[in-house]
């Protein structure tokens, strides 16, 4: 049976009050089982803190994954030290927050991610598209999701295939196009098109992107929108001649921001 010791809590720098409560209730060690977890909750012992600590032993995390309190389980779900088999079980949890954090966990298996990508809850799918280890094939499928929030997540993931970003650059939702404009993996030709977008937020997304070509930045430096010019100021790819012109901009914030460019 997995155990947590007083020494472990002290080494992990748990707060003084938690260490005091731990010692008062359990003495020098705490066996992780349903009865002790119940007592811990009643006495105010923060078991959730233990579940989110990367130094917590795998056997302890496995026991905490069965805790009745979802706040404990979702912290186990987000812990990168949680064994893959435990994450697989938590991926079926009835609580949305638990499944969301499983989807975000970098230690998750590709097979489990693929299953979570089919979850009925958009929040869970959003967790999948945020994960850096999500396969391109899964991102490609989620790029077609009916929920704009999910498509936004795909559009901001640096692992999203360029061909998918091309399609998302035509999305009806400006927020999706904005994140395509911000993505460093977006092809230069697509950024050039998005620089003409009717929505100023999309244009300043292009202005912020370090992958935007100097030629496009030259055009955006003349944009009527202050925010667009402001971000051209900050872009490391902006040519010195353009910065010199922006230093004379009618807007004080645009002028001041030129000094930020390194």
PyMOL commands that set and color helices and strands:
alter all, ss='L'
color gray80, all
select helices_A, chain A and resi 6-11+16-26+34-43+47-52+58-64+70-78+84-90+96-104+110-116+122-130+136-142+148-156+162-168+174-182+188-194+200-208+214-220+226-234+240-246+252-260
alter helices_A, ss='H'
color red, helices_A
select strands_A, chain A and resi 3-5+29-31
alter strands_A, ss='S'
color yellow, strands_A
deselect
rebuild
show_as cartoon
